[in-house]
């Protein structure tokens, strides 16, 4: 099992960032998922692009 509780979140759609997302702490992952959802449903960008942007925002927020 990885650092995130197995099955808590949907798999990352963006294959290029999947490994990075799987290394996030539970708090960081929750932030990432929330940002990705807001970006996807609150705008016209696709899920893969929303995830990439959400990962960038997560890294900035958590100073990674």
C-alpha positions as CSV (number, residue, x, y, z in Angstrom):
1,X,0.0,0.0,0.0
2,X,1.3,3.5,-0.8
3,X,1.3,6.5,1.5
4,X,-2.3,7.2,0.7
5,X,-5.0,4.9,2.0
6,X,-5.7,2.5,-0.8
7,X,-9.0,3.2,-2.6
8,X,-9.6,6.6,-1.0
9,X,-9.2,8.6,-4.2
10,X,-9.7,7.9,-7.8
11,X,-6.6,7.0,-9.8
12,X,-4.7,9.9,-11.3
13,X,-5.7,10.3,-15.0
14,X,-2.5,12.1,-16.0
15,X,0.1,9.4,-16.4
16,X,3.0,11.9,-16.5
17,X,2.4,13.0,-12.9
18,X,0.9,9.8,-11.4
19,X,4.1,8.8,-9.6
20,X,4.6,12.3,-8.1
21,X,1.0,12.4,-6.9
22,X,1.3,9.0,-5.3
23,X,4.2,10.3,-3.1
24,X,2.1,13.1,-1.6
25,X,1.2,13.0,2.0
26,X,-2.5,12.5,2.8
27,X,-2.9,16.2,3.6
28,X,-1.1,17.2,0.3
29,X,-3.2,14.6,-1.6
30,X,-6.4,16.0,-0.2
31,X,-5.4,19.5,-1.3
32,X,-4.4,18.2,-4.7
33,X,-7.7,16.4,-5.3
34,X,-9.7,19.4,-4.2
35,X,-7.8,21.7,-6.5
36,X,-8.0,19.3,-9.4
37,X,-11.8,19.0,-8.9
38,X,-12.3,22.8,-8.7
39,X,-10.1,23.4,-11.8
40,X,-11.9,20.7,-13.8
41,X,-15.5,21.5,-12.9
42,X,-15.1,25.2,-12.4
43,X,-13.5,25.8,-15.8
44,X,-13.3,24.3,-19.2
45,X,-10.0,22.4,-18.9
46,X,-9.8,18.6,-19.0
47,X,-9.0,16.4,-16.0
48,X,-5.4,15.7,-17.1
49,X,-4.6,19.4,-17.4
50,X,-6.5,20.1,-14.2
51,X,-4.3,17.5,-12.4
52,X,-1.1,18.9,-13.7
53,X,-2.0,22.4,-12.6
54,X,-3.3,21.1,-9.3
55,X,0.1,19.4,-8.7
56,X,1.9,22.6,-9.4
57,X,-0.3,24.5,-7.0
58,X,0.1,21.8,-4.3
59,X,3.9,21.9,-4.7
60,X,3.9,25.7,-4.3
61,X,1.5,25.6,-1.3
62,X,3.5,23.0,0.5
63,X,6.9,24.5,-0.6
64,X,8.1,21.4,-2.5
